[in-house]
Amino acid sequence: MSETEVLEQKTKQTTLTELESFPIDYDKLVGRGGAFLVTSVDEGYVFSREEFTEEHKMFDQTAREYGENRIMPLCEKLNVLNKDLSLEIFREIGELGFLGVDVPEEYGGLALDKTTACIIVDALSSGRNASIMVTASAHTGIAMLPIVWYGNPEQKQKYLPKLASGEWMGSYALTESGAGSDALSGTTTAMLNEEGTHYLLNGTKIFVTNGGWCDVAVTFASVNGKYTAFILDKDCEGWVIGEEEKKMGIKGSSTVTFFLEDCKVPVKNLLGNVGEGGPIAFNVLYVGRYKLGVTTAAGAKFVLDGALEYANEREQFNKTIKNFGMIQRKFANMVTRAWEGDSINYMITGSIDHTLNTVDKSAENYFEIVQKTIEDHGIEASISKVVGSEALAYTVDEGVQIYGGNGFIEEYPMACAYRDERINRIFEGTNEINRLIIGGTLLKKAILEEIPLRDAIASRMENWIPQLNLSENELLLSEAKAIEFCRSFMFHCLHESILKYGQDLKNEQWVIEPLANMVIALSIMDTGFKRYRQLAEGEHKNHVREVLSLSVADQYEVCLQAGRDIVNYLLSGEKLTSSLELITKWEGDTGYRPDRIRCQKAIVTTLYTQKKYYLN
Ligand SMILES: Cc1cc2nc3c(=O)[nH]c(=O)nc-3n(C[C@H](O)[C@H](O)[C@H](O)COP(=O)(O)OP(=O)(O)OC[C@H]3O[C@@H](n4cnc5c(N)ncnc54)[C@H](O)[C@@H]3O)c2cc1C
């Protein structure tokens, strides 16, 4: 039975109102994807940078030093297409071991945890060069992981040592002119030749990052209608590489078209089995997404620091512009967006590592478990991508504004950052597609009971704000209640949406988008609160409290608006009236009265004392 058929059957069998509630075992949810959906703010655990181990810190320091001392001085040169310099840096990153973090030791890699992999790209971003980060990330993520996860021993032996060291560069060619977001609809074909020695690939792949510089490419084609993955070698006849695209941003990275013209690929270069191309293509994208969340959140911090330096110096009306309230508000929001992205990113890697740390790396099915665990965190991966890319978009846009006219001039750094940022909301699945994934996965998790969402919904029907195991002295008690109100509100909307549409909800984009926005807002608030709660009392916790207060105030508004849109659209008559009454009653019971301006002022005061982003 297919997954769609299972979903259909289950939706017909039960409606959520028929379910009994019973206590949820939160301990069992640690390390599970989507745990944040059902784990209230006083329960559960999130990993954050405050819990980095000494080894994590060592990688952070080494990569940060390399980013600041080696990449940053070359920034301008790397902002334009410069193959030799890009390859030099790429190889140096390889020599430091940073390209092989996900690769098994027997193939020359470091086989480290997912948190370390993210710490490295996070810290390398301190070089403030988006182009080289895109080059390295495409290589380590979408290009190399398919071979790590699905390659046979011969393929791993042939490719991984050279890819991990940076001797070879990899690329991943999935997109076609007619198959972008609908990635599996490509028309490239692969036919076995008469001798049975080679597949002949015919088709065109567009927008291939690293394509002009790579030695190896993972690509996809249909074998008798079955979508299949292949490894292309530099010497494959018929692999024709097109001109470099002239891009709006990340101009220092290579992006080309591949023309596959009877491209002769040896049978031994089939990756996985015929027909496995879909899962191979998609599973690596999860990793690409949360890594993009990391590089963008890191980028937001550096853009903020740059804008702050400028605002400290630029004078108008006999004052430095940092003294103007409107500029200060921008900085407070920038700090908060960057911190939110950071919180989400390490929550995810910590959760994945929690599960993978218990698995024997030498087990035959180790990489199958890795894929399943990462796939289980698909909702978090999409959230990370959306939160990080939108945090950076906001920050760069305000960065340009703070620079005024100079923000528009190429001599200053904001113009380039503005152009470089834009791609992040497009590749690794557009943010629309990622919102569809978030909504669709929520539905799937509810219907297939992957996590006890239906129990959670049932348990909240009568009581939207459960008794929380928090001290009455907890300074953010009303924020905690507001978060739980948002969780229940999201459950209410999910419940009503499923009642109306069943599994067809996944196609109702007018509802899926605001539902996804509620989930994203909830994940930010929930993760932030749990991160804050785990901190030891002291100055850092006080600083985090200021930022969390603004984060909750902002995300609460997102939730309220999205939830109201859904309810007003779905319901009518008495049902709508009683739903709106319910919302108003429980909203009132939170006792939550956000004071956004006070929050913003507190954050700016701290930022100006610290003189740069200070929550690392
Ligand atoms: C610089 C750059 C580097 C890239 N690198 C690579 C790479 O290395 N390898 C690779 O394979 N690809 C790569 N891509 C391709 C990239 O992943 C795609 O451009 C992206 O997935 C979007 O596809 P598309 O451009 O065809 O847009 P479309 O799919 O045509 O989308 C157009 C618009 O419609 C929206 N849309 C589409 N479908 C839906 C839907 N179902 N519901 C709601 N809205 C929808 C989209 O969100 C978007 O706003 C790269 C692209 C660029 C520009």
The ligand as an ORCA input file, in Angstrom:
! r2SCAN-3c Opt
* xyz 0 1
  C      22.249     30.237     -8.452
  C      21.484     28.955     -8.481
  C      22.102     27.788     -8.108
  C      21.405     26.579     -8.182
  N      22.064     25.400     -7.886
  C      21.463     24.228     -8.200
  C      22.208     23.000     -8.127
  O      23.390     22.959     -7.752
  N      21.586     21.865     -8.505
  C      20.285     21.847     -8.929
  O      19.794     20.780     -9.263
  N      19.547     22.995     -8.969
  C      20.103     24.172     -8.633
  N      19.392     25.354     -8.716
  C      17.985     25.302     -9.087
  C      17.051     25.675     -7.954
  O      17.018     24.660     -7.002
  C      15.681     25.982     -8.575
  O      15.817     27.202     -9.266
  C      14.583     26.064     -7.557
  O      14.313     24.791     -7.021
  C      13.269     26.632     -8.137
  O      12.941     26.044     -9.334
  P      12.575     26.968    -10.603
  O      13.688     27.928    -10.765
  O      12.260     26.115    -11.752
  O      11.294     27.766    -10.158
  P       9.777     27.282    -10.344
  O       9.634     25.905     -9.831
  O       9.343     27.565    -11.729
  O       9.032     28.266     -9.355
  C       8.600     29.577     -9.727
  C       7.757     30.135     -8.588
  O       6.587     29.319     -8.423
  C       6.507     28.841     -7.105
  N       5.974     27.485     -7.101
  C       6.369     26.424     -7.822
  N       5.650     25.338     -7.511
  C       4.784     25.712     -6.552
  C       3.769     25.051     -5.808
  N       3.524     23.739     -5.946
  N       3.059     25.762     -4.918
  C       3.304     27.080     -4.718
  N       4.239     27.758     -5.386
  C       4.979     27.085     -6.288
  C       7.949     28.865     -6.580
  O       7.988     28.912     -5.170
  C       8.478     30.130     -7.240
  O       8.095     31.242     -6.477
  C      20.054     26.561     -8.603
  C      19.423     27.762     -8.954
  C      20.126     28.935     -8.931
  C      19.428     30.193     -9.388
*
